[in-house]
Amino acid sequence: MAFKALFIRPSNATGSAYMTKWGFLPAPLGLLDLAGEILRIPEAEVKIIDMEGDNLTLDDVVSASVNYKPDLVGITLHATAAHNNAGYIARKIKESLPDTVMVAGGHHATFLPVEIINSGFDISVLGEGDETIYDIAMAIINHHDFSTVKGIYYRNGNRILKTEPRELISDLDSLPYPPLELLDSSKYTFKVYGEHEKVMCLETSRGCPYACDFCSVTPTWGNKWRNKSNDRIIEEMKRAKRAGYTWIFFTDDIFIVFPNVKQREELFKRIIEEKIDMKWIVQMRADVTSKNPELIKLAAEAGMGISFLGVESGSKEILKKMHKGEFTPQSVDAVRILSQNNIVVLVGMMIGAPYERLRDAISTVRFSRKLGRAGADAVQFSIYTPLPGTRIFDNALKNNELFTLDWDRYDVLTPVMKTKVGPVLDQIIQFYASYSFYIYKFIIGKIRNDRLGGIKKKLIDNGTQFILKMMPVYLRDFFSFPRFLFRTYDLYSYGRKKMKISQERIKEILQTSNKIVYANKQKNPYFMIKNK
């Protein structure tokens, strides 16, 4: 019989805010990458279940999985808030199909592997899963145990064992092309910018050489930035276009780094020359953006329609403590440069760092207004959340600063830790900052009679129409806010007085959280650049 693999993207317990608020659901690239590895096996079959894209309940997912009768089930846990849903799915499938191997992967699985296995999985993959999933599949096919599969934790009877670390994949071009035919492109919408817009995720690089204290990207990808060649990137874009996608979300944590400016310049020129004609979304650093205005102009001509900037704070002191490596004037310049090139500018900011004072939070809210005047079109105010794999999570765990370990709440929208300002007030500030920014932006636009041009005008006009259509949803959330506030207060009160995390559990978590998971044999510690 043919080997059958099933890959599942579970939703968070609270759902995706991007989908419910903006109609934005990008295709699950990580699962496609894993599927490409399995399809290297002769006669192998692969199916993908996307809980949100397929609009399924947890029991729907379990039923569909059991009916497929897979030999291997892989569930992605890039979002910590999906932990409980993923564990439920794994346990229920295992009850009906005890011989099926349940595998977890992603950021959360990388840093809490023991907890993941205890929640219902057989294997937790550390870091990159491309080569690992292939090795796991071959072990199943050949009836071998998993001791020779590098880079995993696995269950062996009553014991949980760790194998030797795996090396980073140095040549990303060597990976199989994502099998886009496994997905129905009509599910992956971008409705805020058009009813018929469809968005595919692609990656041109992996990793980050920076060390922000709230981010688990660096230990997940091994503190190195690696990129694909321009030939490979162009081919993947063409494949996405042929599959019916109109937008590409480049999932790179940083789309442009200083050593790679020249390569990106050549990429943008080729996109223009070969008339790929797709719009794309990227995540950028403010310092790189502010220092390369001509590159941004070329990027806009090539299709950069939306840029997300992680500004984080309006306080210089807070940015230093975050180890962000950027300063507020760079952020203003970056927003202005992007906006002048008719690129829609989304800004990410945070409220609730444990070392943040009330005046720092107020500075961040005020700074968002300054960014709005410079051209920022939207600001996402998140709650500073200690995710497993980050230094702040380890510190919060050691210092008894977490008031809940309910992973459903680790969605970067609800407080989970004690702060100087207090979690309830942090949530009030976040709520006020989010809603008031758009009122402020609307008023300033009317006073200044801002006139947008080119593609940006079309995108903003479409976005405005979508927002008006979704107004009942926004109003419902607005009036539900006091209920969420009381929930935070109750959890905080209970957690502060009664929640005790055992020293055994703390020790178990700290053994795996915030640790580089790879065999580090490459000489260059930060960048592995392909310049063509």
MIZA-298540 format. One record per residue (C-alpha): x negated, z, y negated. Coordinates in pm, 1 decimal, m for minus. Layout:
! MIZA-298540
         X         Z         Y
         X         Z         Y
...
***
This chain:
! MIZA-298540
         X         Z         Y
       0.0       0.0       0.0
    m107.5     m70.2    m356.5
    m243.5     220.0    m558.5
      13.6     324.1    m821.1
     m69.0     504.9   m1144.7
     173.6     636.2   m1403.8
      76.3     737.6   m1757.7
     301.8     950.5   m1977.6
     302.6    1029.0   m2348.5
     515.5    1344.8   m2390.8
     673.4    1435.2   m2721.7
     625.6    1762.3   m2904.7
     904.2    2015.9   m2861.0
     995.0    1963.2   m3227.5
     963.1    1582.7   m3207.6
     750.3    1353.1   m3421.0
     793.2    1401.0   m3795.5
     647.2    1053.7   m3850.1
     922.6     900.6   m3635.8
    1213.6    1107.7   m3761.6
    1115.9    1093.2   m4130.7
     950.4     751.9   m4163.0
    1049.5     549.7   m3857.6
     679.7     524.4   m3767.3
     593.0     517.3   m3396.2
     259.1     351.1   m3311.2
     197.8     226.7   m2958.6
      10.1     467.7   m2724.2
    m335.9     311.2   m2726.5
    m497.0     588.3   m2522.8
    m265.2     525.8   m2229.8
    m325.2     151.1   m2253.9
    m699.6     212.5   m2236.0
    m654.8     418.6   m1920.0
    m422.6     155.9   m1774.0
    m690.4    m107.1   m1832.8
    m934.1      96.9   m1625.7
    m687.9     132.9   m1335.6
    m614.0    m239.8   m1338.9
    m978.3    m300.2   m1251.5
    m880.8    m182.7    m902.5
    m758.4    m474.3    m685.1
    m377.6    m478.3    m641.8
    m331.5    m157.1    m843.0
      m1.8    m106.5   m1026.2
      42.3      77.0   m1354.8
     346.4     198.3   m1546.7
     365.2     371.7   m1887.2
     640.6     612.7   m1990.1
     652.8     694.0   m2360.5
     893.0     983.9   m2401.6
     961.2     916.6   m2768.8
     943.0     537.3   m2758.8
    1174.8     527.3   m2456.8
    1401.0     796.8   m2608.7
    1389.9    1013.3   m2295.1
    1457.7    1379.4   m2227.4
    1214.3    1584.9   m2022.1
    1431.1    1551.0   m1712.6
    1463.8    1175.4   m1772.9
    1083.8    1152.2   m1764.9
    1065.4    1354.2   m1444.5
    1334.5    1145.2   m1276.1
    1172.7     814.4   m1371.5
     834.0     941.4   m1257.3
     957.3    1061.5    m920.0
    1141.8     733.5    m858.9
     819.4     538.8    m925.5
     634.6     743.7    m656.4
     286.7     722.9    m814.7
     m37.0     828.9    m649.4
    m169.3     950.1    m985.8
       5.8    1069.1   m1300.8
    m190.1    1096.1   m1624.8
     m38.8    1284.0   m1920.5
    m200.6    1274.1   m2263.7
    m227.4    1593.4   m2469.6
    m385.4    1483.9   m2794.6
    m130.1    1706.4   m2966.1
    m150.3    2076.9   m2886.2
     222.6    2107.4   m2956.3
     292.3    1887.5   m2649.5
     139.5    2147.2   m2412.9
     463.1    2306.9   m2296.4
     647.1    1977.2   m2245.9
     353.0    1831.6   m2055.1
     331.2    2134.9   m1827.4
     703.2    2118.0   m1751.4
     680.0    1749.5   m1658.6
     373.7    1808.8   m1437.7
     531.4    2099.6   m1247.8
     859.5    1916.6   m1186.8
     688.5    1600.8   m1060.6
     466.5    1809.7    m835.9
     769.8    1982.8    m684.9
     909.2    1646.8    m568.4
     578.5    1469.4    m503.6
     329.6    1735.0    m390.9
      64.9    1477.3    m293.7
      64.4    1308.0    m634.5
    m243.7    1401.5    m838.1
    m153.1    1532.3   m1183.8
    m417.2    1465.7   m1451.3
    m421.4    1587.2   m1813.8
    m639.2    1442.4   m2087.8
    m683.7    1445.8   m2465.0
    m806.5    1695.0   m2723.8
    m599.6    1987.5   m2599.3
    m686.7    1930.7   m2233.1
   m1055.4    1907.1   m2323.6
   m1071.3    2254.2   m2476.0
    m819.5    2449.8   m2266.8
    m880.0    2305.0   m1918.8
    m819.1    2625.5   m1722.8
    m490.1    2691.3   m1900.5
    m392.8    2327.8   m1847.4
    m451.4    2348.3   m1472.6
    m266.3    2677.3   m1448.9
      31.2    2512.7   m1623.8
      76.3    2262.0   m1339.3
    m203.4    2006.6   m1336.4
    m461.5    1930.8   m1066.8
    m727.2    1794.6   m1304.7
    m813.9    1835.6   m1671.9
   m1035.2    1560.6   m1815.2
   m1300.7    1656.4   m2072.7
   m1343.6    1415.4   m2363.4
   m1340.5    1040.2   m2302.9
   m1118.7     955.2   m2010.4
   m1189.6     583.4   m1961.3
   m1452.9     595.3   m1688.2
   m1327.3     930.9   m1560.6
    m977.3     805.6   m1474.8
   m1126.6     517.6   m1278.0
   m1346.6     756.0   m1079.9
   m1050.4     986.3   m1011.3
    m844.1     691.5    m885.4
   m1125.3     576.3    m655.2
   m1163.0     928.5    m516.7
    m791.5     932.6    m434.3
    m805.6     588.1    m272.5
   m1109.9     679.9     m62.2
    m973.7    1028.5      23.5
   m1274.8    1200.5    m136.3
   m1265.7    1532.9    m314.4
   m1323.8    1541.3    m690.9
   m1659.0    1719.9    m690.8
   m1848.7    1397.4    m767.9
   m1624.3    1295.4   m1057.9
   m1813.1    1383.5   m1375.2
   m1652.8    1550.4   m1674.5
   m1353.4    1733.2   m1527.9
   m1211.3    2068.8   m1428.3
   m1011.3    2052.3   m1105.7
    m818.8    2272.7    m868.0
    m970.1    2330.1    m524.9
    m739.1    2561.5    m329.9
    m718.0    2882.7    m531.8
   m1029.3    2804.3    m733.3
   m1076.1    2602.8   m1054.5
   m1408.5    2420.3   m1056.0
   m1605.1    2229.6   m1319.0
   m1813.5    1920.8   m1243.3
   m2130.1    1810.2   m1420.9
   m2083.9    1661.5   m1770.5
   m2040.2    1290.0   m1826.7
   m2245.4    1084.7   m2071.8
   m2078.9     925.1   m2372.0
   m1987.3     560.1   m2336.2
   m2251.4     396.9   m2553.2
   m2115.8      39.9   m2542.5
   m1746.4      35.8   m2638.8
   m1738.0    m342.4   m2592.7
   m1778.3    m284.0   m2219.1
   m1432.3    m126.2   m2192.8
   m1140.4    m336.5   m2061.3
    m903.6    m486.9   m2317.4
    m584.8    m279.8   m2356.6
    m313.2    m443.3   m2138.2
     m56.2    m485.0   m2415.6
     188.7    m650.7   m2176.9
     271.7    m306.9   m2032.6
     460.2    m213.9   m2351.1
     773.4    m343.1   m2522.2
     654.8    m406.5   m2878.2
    1006.6    m366.6   m3021.3
     986.0      11.7   m2963.5
     684.5      64.0   m3187.3
     841.7      44.0   m3528.5
     735.8      96.1   m3887.5
    1082.6     109.6   m4041.0
     980.9     270.3   m4368.4
     817.4     m63.5   m4458.4
    1064.4    m297.8   m4291.1
    1327.6    m295.8   m4018.9
    1140.9    m547.4   m3806.1
     784.5    m424.5   m3859.3
     597.8    m332.8   m3539.0
     272.3    m140.7   m3518.0
      m1.1    m146.7   m3253.4
    m285.3     103.4   m3242.4
    m637.4     m31.3   m3200.6
    m973.6     140.4   m3227.0
   m1289.5      m8.2   m3373.7
   m1499.1     306.3   m3336.4
   m1503.1     654.8   m3191.4
   m1633.9     980.4   m3323.2
   m1727.6    1156.7   m3642.0
   m2068.7    1283.3   m3758.5
   m1914.9    1540.4   m3995.4
   m1825.3    1901.3   m3919.3
   m1500.7    2004.5   m4092.5
   m1410.8    2348.7   m3961.0
   m1045.6    2262.2   m3889.4
   m1114.0    1947.3   m3684.5
   m1174.5    1908.7   m3309.8
   m1283.0    1544.6   m3334.0
   m1655.6    1620.6   m3343.9
   m1674.3    1817.5   m3016.6
   m1421.6    1579.7   m2854.8
   m1632.1    1269.5   m2923.8
   m1973.9    1430.0   m2902.3
   m2083.3    1434.5   m3268.4
   m2158.5    1060.5   m3265.6
   m2001.0     761.9   m3436.2
   m1996.1     447.3   m3219.5
   m1838.1     115.6   m3306.6
   m1725.0    m203.3   m3137.8
   m1870.1    m539.9   m3231.3
   m1684.0    m761.6   m3476.9
   m1624.4   m1017.6   m3201.2
   m1444.7    m756.8   m2993.5
   m1241.6    m627.0   m3289.6
   m1128.6    m975.9   m3392.3
   m1020.3   m1057.8   m3035.9
    m818.3    m736.6   m3007.3
    m644.2    m810.3   m3338.0
    m554.0   m1160.0   m3221.1
    m412.9   m1020.9   m2896.6
    m199.1    m772.6   m3090.1
     m66.5   m1049.4   m3311.3
      20.2   m1267.2   m3009.6
     205.9    m968.2   m2861.3
     435.5    m961.3   m3165.6
     288.0    m677.7   m3370.6
     282.8    m714.6   m3749.7
      78.8    m402.1   m3830.9
    m232.7    m249.1   m3681.9
    m307.2     119.1   m3708.8
    m683.0     154.0   m3665.6
    m700.5     497.1   m3504.8
   m1066.1     554.5   m3600.3
   m1109.3     903.3   m3742.0
   m1326.3     742.5   m4011.2
   m1289.5     367.9   m4051.8
   m1601.1     322.3   m4268.0
   m1916.2     534.8   m4259.4
   m2213.9     484.3   m4489.4
   m2445.7     324.5   m4227.4
   m2175.7      72.7   m4134.1
   m2074.3     m70.9   m4469.8
   m2245.0    m405.6   m4403.9
   m2079.3    m451.5   m4066.0
   m1737.5    m378.5   m4214.9
   m1801.8    m628.4   m4492.6
   m1870.6    m897.3   m4233.6
   m1559.1    m794.7   m4038.6
   m1335.3    m829.1   m4344.5
   m1478.1   m1172.0   m4421.5
   m1408.9   m1289.2   m4067.9
   m1051.5   m1160.1   m4074.9
    m995.8   m1367.8   m4389.3
   m1174.3   m1676.3   m4257.1
    m988.0   m1670.8   m3925.9
    m651.6   m1613.5   m4100.3
    m542.4   m1326.4   m3879.3
    m286.8   m1230.7   m4144.8
    m185.4    m881.3   m4035.0
    m149.2    m564.5   m4237.2
    m337.4    m257.2   m4125.2
    m358.7     117.6   m4175.6
    m686.6     307.5   m4184.3
    m818.3     659.7   m4231.3
   m1093.8     682.0   m4492.0
   m1325.3     934.4   m4652.8
   m1302.4     968.6   m5028.4
   m1681.1     962.8   m5083.5
   m1732.8     632.5   m4896.8
   m1432.9     479.8   m5073.6
   m1533.4     587.0   m5424.3
   m1887.6     448.8   m5384.0
   m1786.8     106.8   m5245.6
   m1524.1     m45.9   m5478.0
   m1619.9    m406.5   m5395.3
   m1584.9    m337.4   m5024.2
   m1235.5    m196.5   m5081.7
   m1140.1    m506.3   m5278.5
   m1250.2    m724.6   m4986.6
   m1065.6    m498.0   m4741.0
    m743.6    m540.2   m4938.5
    m780.7    m919.5   m4921.0
    m833.3    m890.5   m4543.8
    m516.1    m687.0   m4486.4
    m572.6    m319.7   m4564.2
    m220.5    m224.7   m4668.7
    m228.8     152.3   m4630.4
    m513.9     399.5   m4651.0
    m496.5     765.3   m4557.9
    m740.3     996.5   m4736.7
    m802.4    1347.3   m4607.5
    m847.0    1526.4   m4940.3
    m742.7    1867.2   m4796.4
    m775.5    2090.2   m5105.7
    m793.7    2089.8   m5483.3
   m1032.2    2385.8   m5484.5
   m1406.8    2320.0   m5478.4
   m1467.0    2657.8   m5316.0
   m1222.0    2585.3   m5034.6
   m1372.2    2241.1   m4972.3
   m1714.5    2402.7   m4936.2
   m1583.0    2658.3   m4689.9
   m1413.6    2380.3   m4491.7
   m1751.8    2200.8   m4474.2
   m1570.5    1889.9   m4593.9
   m1874.5    1743.1   m4769.3
   m1662.5    1598.1   m5050.6
   m1563.9    1697.9   m5401.5
   m1245.4    1655.0   m5601.9
   m1371.4    1389.4   m5853.0
   m1454.0    1158.9   m5559.5
   m1096.7    1189.0   m5437.0
    m954.0    1087.3   m5775.0
   m1187.5     788.1   m5793.2
   m1104.0     686.6   m5436.0
    m728.8     699.4   m5499.4
    m767.3     497.5   m5818.6
    m979.0     229.0   m5649.7
    m737.0     193.3   m5358.8
    m433.4     181.2   m5586.2
    m593.2     m76.7   m5817.0
    m627.9    m302.1   m5513.6
    m255.0    m267.3   m5433.7
    m319.9     m50.6   m5128.7
     m59.9     216.1   m5054.7
    m238.6     551.5   m5074.6
    m141.4     841.2   m4849.1
    m317.8    1172.0   m4907.9
    m351.8    1460.1   m4664.0
    m370.7    1812.9   m4806.5
    m358.7    2158.3   m4648.7
    m210.9    2493.6   m4736.1
    m292.8    2818.6   m4559.5
    m664.5    2835.0   m4480.7
    m751.8    3195.1   m4383.9
    m997.7    3219.9   m4673.7
    m761.0    3057.4   m4926.9
    m629.4    3267.2   m5214.3
    m302.6    3208.1   m5398.8
    m486.2    3049.7   m5691.0
    m657.1    2806.8   m5450.6
    m319.8    2699.4   m5309.7
    m185.7    2650.2   m5662.6
    m495.1    2441.8   m5744.9
    m419.4    2219.5   m5447.1
     m59.1    2166.1   m5559.2
    m174.5    2085.6   m5912.5
    m444.9    1853.9   m5784.9
    m187.1    1659.2   m5587.2
     m18.6    1579.5   m5919.6
    m349.6    1452.0   m6055.5
    m385.0    1229.0   m5750.7
     m29.1    1109.9   m5807.9
    m118.8    1008.4   m6163.7
    m425.8     827.1   m6027.5
    m208.3     623.2   m5791.2
    m138.4     827.7   m5474.5
     197.2     718.4   m5334.2
     257.7     997.9   m5082.7
     108.7    1334.7   m4998.5
     135.6    1504.7   m4660.9
     101.8    1880.1   m4702.6
       9.3    2032.0   m4368.1
     m29.1    2393.5   m4265.3
    m393.9    2470.0   m4191.5
    m375.4    2519.0   m3815.9
    m647.0    2655.5   m3583.1
    m628.7    2398.1   m3303.9
    m820.0    2462.5   m2980.3
   m1161.1    2298.8   m3003.9
   m1221.5    2403.4   m3363.8
   m1442.3    2676.2   m3507.2
   m1145.5    2829.3   m3687.7
    m955.2    2865.9   m3359.8
   m1245.6    3048.2   m3200.4
   m1287.1    3273.5   m3503.1
    m914.5    3347.2   m3526.1
    m902.9    3434.0   m3156.7
   m1205.1    3664.6   m3178.7
   m1080.2    3837.0   m3494.8
    m717.2    3882.7   m3386.3
    m588.1    3654.9   m3662.7
    m341.0    3456.5   m3450.7
      12.4    3594.3   m3443.4
     135.5    3353.3   m3174.9
      m2.3    3145.0   m2890.7
     323.0    2952.9   m2853.5
     173.8    2602.1   m2842.2
     504.2    2448.7   m2958.6
     423.9    2584.1   m3304.1
      77.5    2427.5   m3322.0
     220.6    2115.7   m3487.7
      29.8    2159.5   m3820.7
     364.8    2212.1   m3992.2
     433.6    2578.0   m3908.6
     206.2    2881.6   m3961.4
      45.0    3049.5   m3659.8
    m224.7    3269.4   m3814.6
    m265.7    3553.8   m4059.8
    m389.4    3452.7   m4405.7
    m472.9    3612.1   m4739.1
    m160.8    3462.5   m4896.8
      59.2    3533.4   m4594.8
     219.0    3280.7   m4358.6
     567.5    3300.9   m4510.8
     442.1    3233.4   m4862.8
     213.0    2958.9   m4728.4
     518.3    2788.9   m4578.6
     712.0    2820.5   m4905.4
     420.7    2666.5   m5099.5
     391.3    2382.2   m4848.3
     764.8    2311.7   m4870.5
     764.2    2321.2   m5250.6
     449.5    2107.2   m5275.1
     588.5    1839.5   m5043.4
     927.7    1791.3   m5207.0
     818.8    1843.9   m5567.8
     542.7    1582.6   m5541.2
     795.0    1301.8   m5494.0
    1014.9    1426.0   m5777.2
     706.6    1444.8   m6000.1
     590.7    1099.9   m5891.1
     933.4     950.8   m5962.3
     950.4    1105.3   m6311.2
     595.2    1003.4   m6403.3
     660.5     650.2   m6282.0
     967.3     621.8   m6502.6
     791.2     767.1   m6807.9
     486.8     541.2   m6770.1
     698.8     247.3   m6656.4
     456.7     189.5   m6368.4
     463.6    m166.2   m6246.0
     344.3    m234.6   m5898.6
     212.2    m567.7   m5785.0
     156.2    m774.1   m5472.9
     213.8    m634.6   m5128.1
     221.7    m278.3   m5257.8
     539.2    m346.2   m5457.3
     708.0    m487.6   m5148.8
     602.0    m193.2   m4933.3
     709.5      68.0   m5187.9
    1044.2    m108.2   m5246.2
    1108.9    m118.0   m4870.7
    1002.1     244.5   m4841.9
    1239.5     348.5   m5121.1
    1532.3     178.9   m4947.7
    1443.5     349.2   m4619.3
    1421.4     689.8   m4787.9
    1763.3     644.4   m4948.3
    1905.9     553.0   m4609.8
    1744.8     860.5   m4451.4
    1855.3    1097.6   m4727.0
    2107.5    1283.2   m4504.3
    1821.1    1369.9   m4266.3
    1603.1    1494.3   m4552.2
    1887.7    1700.8   m4694.7
    1958.2    1854.1   m4355.2
    1592.9    1958.9   m4327.8
    1600.7    2089.3   m4683.7
    1894.6    2320.1   m4617.7
    1752.0    2426.4   m4279.0
    1432.7    2552.4   m4440.3
    1544.4    2917.5   m4476.1
    1602.7    2930.6   m4099.4
    1244.6    2812.0   m4033.8
    1119.7    3068.8   m4283.7
    1296.1    3355.5   m4106.7
    1154.3    3230.1   m3776.3
     802.0    3248.6   m3920.4
     867.3    3596.1   m4059.6
    1001.8    3725.0   m3726.3
     710.3    3580.0   m3528.9
     457.2    3714.5   m3777.3
     611.0    4062.4   m3774.6
     623.7    4071.7   m3395.7
     277.6    3921.9   m3348.4
     111.7    4151.7   m3600.0
     253.5    4463.0   m3436.1
     293.3    4381.8   m3067.4
     115.3    4064.7   m2958.9
    m196.3    4152.8   m2764.7
    m414.3    3883.8   m2609.7
    m606.6    4018.4   m2313.8
    m984.2    4015.7   m2333.8
    m987.1    3821.4   m2008.7
    m779.9    3540.3   m2161.3
    m987.0    3537.3   m2480.2
   m1306.0    3509.5   m2274.8
   m1155.6    3228.1   m2065.4
   m1052.5    3026.7   m2370.5
   m1380.4    3076.3   m2558.1
   m1578.4    2946.5   m2259.9
   m1434.7    2597.2   m2315.5
   m1306.4    2576.6   m2674.0
   m1528.3    2411.5   m2937.8
   m1795.5    2301.6   m2691.7
   m1961.0    1960.0   m2677.0
   m1855.9    1835.7   m2333.3
   m2108.3    1555.8   m2276.0
   m2452.4    1517.4   m2125.0
   m2646.2    1448.9   m2444.5
   m2922.1    1199.4   m2358.9
   m2900.3     958.3   m2652.9
   m3179.2     990.9   m2908.9
   m2972.9     921.7   m3220.6
   m2766.5    1236.7   m3283.9
   m2514.9    1090.4   m3527.7
   m2471.6     711.5   m3528.7
   m2481.3     442.1   m3260.8
   m2417.1     130.2   m3468.9
   m2347.6    m226.6   m3361.0
   m2435.6    m437.6   m3662.5
   m2272.0    m763.7   m3553.4
***
